[in-house]
């Protein structure tokens, strides 16, 4: 099994859960609040699946690449966490569009094509479907403001 793939996906899931929890503590409109709840639920589910896959033989705790992604996500969360109301909501949705665009590119250009294990590849393709849906949803929230 490929360790860096599992740990990189798990890192993104953990960061998305933290962002969703932060967002749910802010004053958001109903659409953005529903999005934040969906993000927490979907990323918890994906994190559980990623951890189960890693237990089958793949995954170190954190690779250099995963740490770099986490540090960037944590900095974004700290920056937008100081905002509130409409300002926070706009920054959160923008961060979701940017982050999901980057993850989709990483899945399409590196992780999925380089996956050798069938279970890992299937999990990454399922993850890609969810990421794409999250991106489309975030873009619709972005367009609605």
Secondary structure, 3 states (H helix, E strand, C coil): CCHHHHHHHHHHHHHHHHHHHHHHCCCCCHHHHHHHHHHHHHHHHHHHHHHHHHHCCCCCCCCHHHHHHHHHHHHHHHHHHCCCHHHHHHHHHHHHHHHHHHHHHHHHHHHHHHCCCHHHHHHHHHHHHHHHHHHHHHHHHHHCC
